[in-house]
Amino acid sequence: MTEHKSYLSCTDQGMALVLVLVFTAALMVLGTALITYAVNEKLIANYNSQDIRLYYIAEAGTETGIAALQQDFYYEGNLSGFLDGGSFTVSFKTVDSYNRDVISVGTLDGNKKTITISMELKTDQDEPIAIVKEWYNPN
């Protein structure tokens, strides 16, 4: 009968088990950190995407307001529209007889963005013309 010889003593086997457990724990911590990082990057990308969409929805409202004032500088009503799953509402504020503000509020998934522009009526040409004087993006 041959005798089976073990090349590892009990102490060596216990040390190998501890090393495997430490290595496994390190891999789990690294994996958790990578998953957390990926999830956070996805959330940031979604937020930025929604913010850009919201800006363009509000900008579409300002363009609608510009067109309305170029047709009739003293237009008083509100305008609204839908774009890319969101909506915009445009209102007008009279500053004086030659200056008006166009206030566009874009709404998307419960979030809002406001863009305000100032328009001026130029009367020194043959025909009066409404031009954009300033563009504000307060939020």
Buried (B, 14 or more C-beta within 10 A) or exposed (E): EEEEEEEEEEEEEEEEEEEEEEEEEEEEEEEEEEEEEEEEEEEEEEEEEBEEBBBBBBBBBBBBBBEBBBEEBEBEEEBEBEBEEBBBBBBBEEEEEEBBBBBBBBBBEEEBBBBBBBBBBEEEEEEEEBEBBEEEEEE
